[in-house]
């Protein structure tokens, strides 16, 4: 990373041979926008990822952008990654063969990262006083980009426009800055492109305050990004991050918070899921014993249903991973950091509601008890009030399991009113019927879920007629979550 001097060299690089096709396509794209900077300063990984190094980004280029005051674009540094897309096209980093047509159309993971950092007054003064001198930009954004890229490589998860990430420390590693969180935007300058190895989007990292992140999680990331771009104080048209910004967009423009609340009540939330540890177990319904049953009947006195819980699935996963042995080298699609929240796009990519496993993996449950980690408690009200009430679904994702609450009107789900609880592969689905929605909203509102999330209090909610129980507590069998983004 850039902070480790023995791992990166900083400086302009001149290739001795033609660059590989994927890399050249990106370079040519940037030359279209920055023709005056053919050899930008770069952070270069010395030991490449494909040679056993820890940093997946081969290069991070840093450009100087003069901005455009008339378009609300302040002068800034512009950072672009090279490595999440396929630079080489020979399989050394990214797997080439896939039966998924959508994956086949992408170059590598299908995106690169960008970041725009506001220039300081000192940097602008130095540029003015030394017009012919190349000013060295800060290198901490390269460190940030490598950390985020490392998460993507280790989990196999892509980033999508509108995603939000609680970083929970300063993006520049300081702890005294309010910008400790990230929204992902579509880079307004580069847009997307086609390379010889497939399509590439440019996902821009946008630094935001805690309040902005919270509202993005409750409502939608794109909506908050739209608020931020309306004023140069909060980034302007190109979402330029001012690392020293202390006021949120809702502090500067309080009326926007009121408008957001009204829209949230009317249209619901676009947040499709969060990552949170949970466990579950089946609640068996009482069986009516048939007094006429023959004593030799093998079902006499025996439980008719097979109990399911998190541990049985965990053992199945362990056995399957052992069977795979050394062949299981790819990151699991169900491994998610605690800190990531998911937009509708990200959720569908990893847990599509209309792509059910085959029937042999499906089990219907009589009833269900869910135990969800306290830090995720505040999302329960959002899940029911702002998602299920509006006919949508909401997912909690743990390391090896996914739990989805489903509204009655959601199509393609594996549960029905007659069989509202099911385990489909390693995916637990819970149908929330229309008549249950107002009851759950009232119970969750009365419980002060924000306080439970902050203090880690245990609470139980039960709807006996539905054979449904939700427990807020640290799930048994799981350690406490690691610090967010420490992958």
SETORMAR-232765 format. One line per 10 residues: number of its first residue (from 1); for each residue y, z, x of C-alpha. Coordinates in nm, 2 decimals, padded with zeros to 4 digits. Layout:
N
NUM) Y Z X ~ ...
This chain:
487
1) 00.00 00.00 00.00 ~ 00.36 -00.04 00.11 ~ 00.39 00.33 00.18 ~ 00.11 00.31 00.44 ~ 00.25 00.14 00.75 ~ -00.10 00.07 00.89 ~ -00.20 -00.13 00.58 ~ 00.09 -00.37 00.52 ~ 00.33 -00.58 00.72 ~ 00.67 -00.66 00.58
11) 00.84 -00.98 00.66 ~ 00.85 -01.35 00.59 ~ 00.53 -01.53 00.65 ~ 00.47 -01.89 00.75 ~ 00.12 -02.01 00.68 ~ -00.04 -02.21 00.96 ~ -00.25 -02.42 00.72 ~ -00.19 -02.53 00.36 ~ -00.22 -02.24 00.11 ~ -00.51 -02.25 -00.14
21) -00.44 -02.43 -00.46 ~ -00.39 -02.13 -00.68 ~ -00.15 -01.97 -00.44 ~ 00.04 -02.30 -00.39 ~ 00.09 -02.34 -00.76 ~ 00.25 -02.00 -00.78 ~ 00.47 -02.06 -00.48 ~ 00.58 -02.40 -00.63 ~ 00.67 -02.22 -00.96 ~ 00.89 -01.97 -00.78
31) 01.06 -02.24 -00.57 ~ 01.17 -02.40 -00.90 ~ 01.36 -02.09 -00.98 ~ 01.46 -01.98 -00.63 ~ 01.51 -02.30 -00.43 ~ 01.75 -02.12 -00.19 ~ 01.48 -01.87 -00.09 ~ 01.17 -02.07 00.03 ~ 01.06 -01.78 00.26 ~ 01.12 -01.46 00.07
41) 01.05 -01.12 00.22 ~ 00.69 -01.02 00.14 ~ 00.47 -00.72 00.14 ~ 00.14 -00.85 00.27 ~ -00.20 -00.68 00.26 ~ -00.35 -00.68 00.61 ~ -00.71 -00.61 00.50 ~ -00.76 -00.84 00.20 ~ -00.95 -00.71 -00.10 ~ -01.22 -00.97 -00.06
51) -01.28 -00.84 00.29 ~ -01.33 -00.48 00.18 ~ -00.97 -00.37 00.15 ~ -00.84 -00.14 -00.12 ~ -00.53 -00.33 -00.23 ~ -00.61 -00.62 -00.47 ~ -00.28 -00.80 -00.43 ~ -00.27 -01.03 -00.13 ~ 00.10 -01.07 -00.14 ~ 00.41 -00.94 -00.32
61) 00.72 -01.16 -00.28 ~ 01.07 -01.01 -00.32 ~ 01.36 -01.23 -00.42 ~ 01.73 -01.17 -00.46 ~ 01.87 -01.26 -00.80 ~ 02.25 -01.28 -00.85 ~ 02.23 -01.22 -01.22 ~ 02.45 -01.36 -01.49 ~ 02.70 -01.12 -01.65 ~ 02.77 -01.36 -01.94
71) 02.40 -01.34 -02.04 ~ 02.38 -00.96 -01.98 ~ 02.17 -01.01 -01.66 ~ 02.29 -00.78 -01.38 ~ 02.22 -00.86 -01.01 ~ 01.88 -00.74 -00.92 ~ 01.57 -00.76 -00.69 ~ 01.28 -00.96 -00.83 ~ 00.92 -00.88 -00.73 ~ 00.62 -01.11 -00.80
81) 00.25 -01.03 -00.73 ~ -00.02 -01.27 -00.60 ~ -00.38 -01.18 -00.66 ~ -00.45 -01.09 -01.02 ~ -00.48 -01.46 -01.09 ~ -00.73 -01.67 -00.89 ~ -00.56 -01.79 -00.57 ~ -00.86 -01.94 -00.39 ~ -01.09 -02.08 -00.67 ~ -01.41 -02.01 -00.47
91) -01.53 -01.69 -00.62 ~ -01.44 -01.46 -00.33 ~ -01.23 -01.24 -00.57 ~ -01.28 -01.36 -00.93 ~ -01.60 -01.45 -01.10 ~ -01.60 -01.82 -01.18 ~ -01.89 -01.85 -01.43 ~ -01.84 -01.72 -01.79 ~ -01.97 -01.83 -02.13 ~ -01.65 -01.71 -02.29
101) -01.42 -02.01 -02.34 ~ -01.11 -01.79 -02.35 ~ -01.20 -01.64 -02.01 ~ -01.28 -01.98 -01.87 ~ -00.93 -02.10 -01.96 ~ -00.77 -01.82 -01.75 ~ -00.71 -01.82 -01.38 ~ -00.87 -01.50 -01.26 ~ -00.75 -01.22 -01.49 ~ -00.50 -01.46 -01.63
111) -00.18 -01.29 -01.53 ~ 00.04 -01.17 -01.24 ~ 00.29 -00.88 -01.23 ~ 00.66 -00.90 -01.20 ~ 00.93 -00.63 -01.17 ~ 01.31 -00.65 -01.18 ~ 01.51 -00.37 -01.01 ~ 01.88 -00.32 -01.05 ~ 02.07 -00.35 -00.72 ~ 02.27 -00.04 -00.62
121) 02.64 -00.04 -00.56 ~ 02.57 00.01 -00.19 ~ 02.34 -00.29 -00.18 ~ 02.60 -00.51 -00.36 ~ 02.87 -00.39 -00.12 ~ 02.66 -00.47 00.18 ~ 02.59 -00.82 00.05 ~ 02.96 -00.88 -00.01 ~ 03.05 -00.76 00.34 ~ 02.77 -00.95 00.51
131) 02.73 -01.28 00.32 ~ 02.50 -01.44 00.58 ~ 02.27 -01.13 00.63 ~ 01.94 -01.09 00.46 ~ 01.94 -00.75 00.28 ~ 01.60 -00.58 00.27 ~ 01.51 -00.47 -00.08 ~ 01.33 -00.14 -00.16 ~ 00.95 -00.17 -00.11 ~ 00.84 00.10 -00.35
141) 00.79 -00.15 -00.64 ~ 00.52 -00.31 -00.43 ~ 00.34 00.02 -00.42 ~ 00.37 00.05 -00.80 ~ 00.24 -00.30 -00.85 ~ -00.06 -00.24 -00.63 ~ -00.15 00.08 -00.82 ~ -00.13 -00.10 -01.15 ~ -00.33 -00.40 -01.01 ~ -00.60 -00.16 -00.88
151) -00.64 -00.02 -01.23 ~ -00.69 -00.37 -01.37 ~ -00.95 -00.46 -01.10 ~ -01.15 -00.13 -01.14 ~ -01.17 -00.14 -01.52 ~ -01.17 -00.51 -01.58 ~ -00.89 -00.46 -01.84 ~ -00.61 -00.71 -01.87 ~ -00.25 -00.62 -01.96 ~ -00.09 -00.77 -02.26
161) 00.27 -00.80 -02.37 ~ 00.37 -00.49 -02.56 ~ 00.13 -00.25 -02.39 ~ 00.27 00.09 -02.29 ~ 00.16 00.31 -02.00 ~ 00.26 00.67 -01.95 ~ 00.30 00.69 -01.57 ~ 00.41 01.05 -01.59 ~ 00.59 01.05 -01.26 ~ 00.89 00.85 -01.13
171) 00.81 00.48 -01.08 ~ 00.95 00.53 -00.73 ~ 00.74 00.84 -00.68 ~ 01.03 01.07 -00.75 ~ 00.99 01.35 -01.01 ~ 01.35 01.38 -01.10 ~ 01.40 01.05 -01.27 ~ 01.36 01.00 -01.65 ~ 01.20 00.66 -01.60 ~ 00.84 00.78 -01.58
181) 00.68 00.53 -01.81 ~ 00.62 00.16 -01.84 ~ 00.63 -00.11 -02.11 ~ 00.48 -00.46 -02.04 ~ 00.70 -00.75 -02.13 ~ 00.67 -01.13 -02.10 ~ 00.87 -01.22 -01.79 ~ 01.18 -01.40 -01.94 ~ 01.23 -01.63 -01.65 ~ 00.88 -01.74 -01.54
191) 00.71 -01.74 -01.89 ~ 00.35 -01.88 -01.84 ~ 00.20 -02.17 -01.64 ~ -00.12 -02.37 -01.58 ~ -00.27 -02.37 -01.23 ~ -00.56 -02.57 -01.09 ~ -00.78 -02.27 -01.18 ~ -00.65 -02.19 -01.53 ~ -00.36 -02.03 -01.71 ~ -00.14 -01.76 -01.58
201) 00.10 -01.53 -01.77 ~ 00.36 -01.32 -01.60 ~ 00.36 -00.96 -01.72 ~ 00.68 -00.78 -01.63 ~ 00.68 -00.41 -01.56 ~ 00.97 -00.24 -01.75 ~ 01.06 00.12 -01.67 ~ 01.14 00.33 -01.98 ~ 01.21 00.69 -02.07 ~ 00.96 00.92 -02.25
211) 01.14 00.88 -02.58 ~ 01.13 00.50 -02.55 ~ 00.76 00.52 -02.47 ~ 00.69 00.75 -02.76 ~ 00.86 00.52 -03.01 ~ 00.68 00.22 -02.86 ~ 00.35 00.41 -02.92 ~ 00.44 00.50 -03.28 ~ 00.59 00.17 -03.37 ~ 00.54 -00.12 -03.13
221) 00.62 -00.20 -02.77 ~ 00.77 -00.54 -02.85 ~ 01.02 -00.38 -03.10 ~ 01.14 -00.13 -02.84 ~ 01.17 -00.40 -02.58 ~ 01.39 -00.59 -02.82 ~ 01.62 -00.29 -02.85 ~ 01.63 -00.25 -02.47 ~ 01.74 -00.61 -02.41 ~ 02.04 -00.59 -02.64
231) 02.26 -00.40 -02.39 ~ 02.30 -00.43 -02.02 ~ 02.29 -00.05 -01.99 ~ 01.92 -00.06 -02.09 ~ 01.82 -00.37 -01.89 ~ 01.99 -00.66 -02.06 ~ 01.83 -00.99 -02.15 ~ 01.58 -00.97 -01.86 ~ 01.49 -00.60 -01.88 ~ 01.62 -00.51 -01.54
241) 01.51 -00.16 -01.46 ~ 01.78 00.08 -01.34 ~ 01.57 00.35 -01.18 ~ 01.86 00.60 -01.21 ~ 01.91 00.55 -01.58 ~ 01.92 00.89 -01.76 ~ 01.99 00.80 -02.13 ~ 01.74 00.63 -02.36 ~ 01.84 00.34 -02.58 ~ 01.82 00.59 -02.88
251) 02.07 00.82 -02.70 ~ 02.31 00.54 -02.65 ~ 02.25 00.38 -03.00 ~ 02.13 00.66 -03.24 ~ 02.14 00.42 -03.54 ~ 01.85 00.23 -03.39 ~ 01.62 00.53 -03.42 ~ 01.71 00.55 -03.79 ~ 01.63 00.18 -03.83 ~ 01.30 00.22 -03.64
261) 01.19 00.51 -03.87 ~ 01.27 00.30 -04.18 ~ 01.07 00.00 -04.04 ~ 00.78 00.22 -03.94 ~ 00.76 00.37 -04.29 ~ 00.78 00.03 -04.45 ~ 00.56 -00.18 -04.22 ~ 00.34 00.07 -04.02 ~ 00.27 00.08 -03.65 ~ 00.15 -00.19 -03.42
271) -00.02 00.06 -03.19 ~ -00.39 -00.03 -03.22 ~ -00.54 00.25 -03.01 ~ -00.52 00.50 -02.73 ~ -00.76 00.62 -02.46 ~ -00.89 00.97 -02.53 ~ -01.21 01.16 -02.47 ~ -01.41 01.25 -02.78 ~ -01.76 01.33 -02.89 ~ -01.94 01.30 -03.23
281) -02.24 01.43 -03.41 ~ -02.40 01.34 -03.74 ~ -02.36 01.57 -04.04 ~ -02.69 01.53 -04.24 ~ -02.66 01.54 -04.61 ~ -02.89 01.78 -04.80 ~ -03.22 01.63 -04.90 ~ -03.36 01.68 -05.25 ~ -03.73 01.77 -05.20 ~ -03.98 01.59 -05.43
291) -04.22 01.86 -05.57 ~ -04.46 01.58 -05.67 ~ -04.50 01.46 -05.31 ~ -04.87 01.45 -05.20 ~ -04.95 01.71 -04.92 ~ -05.09 01.43 -04.71 ~ -04.76 01.23 -04.73 ~ -04.64 01.20 -04.37 ~ -04.28 01.24 -04.49 ~ -04.34 01.57 -04.65
301) -04.14 01.84 -04.48 ~ -04.00 01.60 -04.23 ~ -03.63 01.51 -04.17 ~ -03.59 01.15 -04.30 ~ -03.29 01.06 -04.09 ~ -03.25 01.03 -03.72 ~ -02.97 01.25 -03.59 ~ -02.72 01.08 -03.36 ~ -02.46 01.23 -03.13 ~ -02.26 01.15 -02.82
311) -02.53 01.29 -02.58 ~ -02.80 01.05 -02.72 ~ -02.57 00.75 -02.65 ~ -02.48 00.89 -02.31 ~ -02.85 00.91 -02.22 ~ -02.90 00.55 -02.34 ~ -02.61 00.43 -02.13 ~ -02.75 00.62 -01.83 ~ -03.09 00.46 -01.87 ~ -02.95 00.11 -01.91
321) -02.73 00.16 -01.60 ~ -03.03 00.27 -01.40 ~ -03.23 -00.03 -01.52 ~ -02.96 -00.26 -01.40 ~ -02.96 -00.10 -01.06 ~ -02.76 -00.29 -00.80 ~ -02.71 -00.57 -01.04 ~ -02.45 -00.36 -01.23 ~ -02.16 -00.44 -00.99 ~ -01.89 -00.54 -01.25
331) -01.66 -00.28 -01.39 ~ -01.75 -00.16 -01.74 ~ -01.54 -00.29 -02.03 ~ -01.54 00.05 -02.18 ~ -01.39 00.24 -01.88 ~ -01.03 00.33 -01.97 ~ -00.78 00.56 -01.81 ~ -00.64 00.85 -02.02 ~ -00.29 00.72 -01.99 ~ -00.32 00.37 -02.13
341) -00.22 00.29 -02.49 ~ -00.33 -00.04 -02.64 ~ -00.14 -00.31 -02.83 ~ -00.33 -00.51 -03.08 ~ -00.39 -00.79 -02.82 ~ -00.54 -00.55 -02.56 ~ -00.76 -00.38 -02.82 ~ -00.90 -00.70 -02.96 ~ -00.98 -00.83 -02.61 ~ -01.20 -00.53 -02.54
351) -01.32 -00.41 -02.88 ~ -01.29 -00.70 -03.13 ~ -01.35 -00.58 -03.49 ~ -01.51 -00.91 -03.59 ~ -01.76 -00.93 -03.31 ~ -02.03 -00.69 -03.41 ~ -02.35 -00.62 -03.20 ~ -02.68 -00.73 -03.34 ~ -02.84 -00.52 -03.62 ~ -03.10 -00.33 -03.40
361) -02.81 -00.15 -03.23 ~ -02.66 -00.04 -03.57 ~ -02.73 00.31 -03.71 ~ -02.58 00.45 -04.04 ~ -02.48 00.81 -04.04 ~ -02.49 01.05 -04.34 ~ -02.17 01.22 -04.23 ~ -01.98 01.27 -03.91 ~ -01.81 01.54 -03.71 ~ -01.56 01.42 -03.45
371) -01.43 01.63 -03.17 ~ -01.11 01.48 -03.01 ~ -00.93 01.60 -02.70 ~ -00.61 01.80 -02.78 ~ -00.38 01.57 -02.59 ~ -00.46 01.29 -02.84 ~ -00.41 01.51 -03.15 ~ -00.06 01.37 -03.22 ~ -00.21 01.02 -03.27 ~ -00.42 01.13 -03.56
381) -00.13 01.13 -03.80 ~ -00.01 00.79 -03.67 ~ -00.36 00.66 -03.71 ~ -00.38 00.75 -04.07 ~ -00.02 00.73 -04.19 ~ 00.10 00.43 -03.99 ~ -00.22 00.23 -03.95 ~ -00.49 00.31 -04.21 ~ -00.23 00.35 -04.49 ~ -00.11 -00.01 -04.41
391) -00.46 -00.16 -04.42 ~ -00.53 -00.16 -04.04 ~ -00.76 00.01 -03.79 ~ -00.71 00.25 -03.50 ~ -00.93 00.32 -03.20 ~ -00.98 00.61 -02.96 ~ -01.15 00.49 -02.64 ~ -01.35 00.72 -02.41 ~ -01.52 00.62 -02.08 ~ -01.84 00.48 -02.25
401) -01.76 00.51 -02.62 ~ -01.51 00.37 -02.87 ~ -01.42 00.53 -03.20 ~ -01.25 00.32 -03.47 ~ -01.10 00.44 -03.79 ~ -01.11 00.16 -04.04 ~ -00.92 00.10 -04.37 ~ -01.10 -00.03 -04.68 ~ -00.92 -00.36 -04.66 ~ -01.02 -00.44 -04.30
411) -01.25 -00.73 -04.29 ~ -01.54 -00.77 -04.05 ~ -01.61 -00.40 -04.00 ~ -01.96 -00.27 -03.97 ~ -01.91 00.01 -04.23 ~ -01.86 00.00 -04.61 ~ -01.78 00.25 -04.89 ~ -02.15 00.29 -04.95 ~ -02.22 00.35 -04.58 ~ -01.88 00.47 -04.43
421) -02.01 00.60 -04.10 ~ -02.19 00.40 -03.84 ~ -02.28 00.36 -03.47 ~ -02.28 00.00 -03.36 ~ -02.39 -00.03 -03.00 ~ -02.17 00.22 -02.83 ~ -01.90 00.19 -03.09 ~ -01.85 00.45 -03.37 ~ -01.68 00.33 -03.68 ~ -01.54 00.56 -03.96
431) -01.43 00.42 -04.29 ~ -01.13 00.61 -04.43 ~ -01.13 00.54 -04.81 ~ -00.81 00.49 -04.99 ~ -00.84 00.81 -05.19 ~ -00.89 01.01 -04.86 ~ -00.58 00.87 -04.69 ~ -00.31 01.09 -04.87 ~ -00.53 01.40 -04.82 ~ -00.56 01.34 -04.45
441) -00.19 01.27 -04.41 ~ -00.09 01.59 -04.59 ~ -00.34 01.80 -04.38 ~ -00.22 01.65 -04.05 ~ 00.15 01.69 -04.14 ~ 00.10 02.05 -04.22 ~ -00.08 02.11 -03.89 ~ 00.20 02.02 -03.65 ~ -00.01 01.79 -03.44 ~ 00.26 01.76 -03.17
451) 00.24 02.13 -03.10 ~ -00.14 02.11 -03.08 ~ -00.11 01.83 -02.84 ~ 00.13 02.02 -02.62 ~ -00.05 02.35 -02.62 ~ -00.41 02.23 -02.64 ~ -00.48 02.45 -02.95 ~ -00.81 02.42 -03.13 ~ -00.80 02.31 -03.49 ~ -01.05 02.20 -03.75
461) -01.00 01.97 -04.05 ~ -01.28 01.91 -04.30 ~ -01.33 01.71 -04.61 ~ -01.67 01.82 -04.74 ~ -01.69 01.58 -05.03 ~ -01.67 01.30 -04.77 ~ -01.90 01.46 -04.52 ~ -01.62 01.42 -04.26 ~ -01.50 01.68 -04.01 ~ -01.24 01.65 -03.73
471) -01.22 01.91 -03.46 ~ -00.93 01.92 -03.21 ~ -01.08 02.07 -02.89 ~ -01.19 01.97 -02.55 ~ -01.51 01.77 -02.61 ~ -01.82 01.93 -02.48 ~ -01.98 01.76 -02.19 ~ -01.66 01.62 -02.06 ~ -01.44 01.75 -01.78 ~ -01.06 01.77 -01.84
481) -00.90 01.43 -01.80 ~ -00.77 01.34 -01.45 ~ -00.40 01.31 -01.39 ~ -00.28 00.99 -01.56 ~ -00.31 00.67 -01.36 ~ -00.50 00.84 -01.07 ~ -00.78 00.59 -01.08
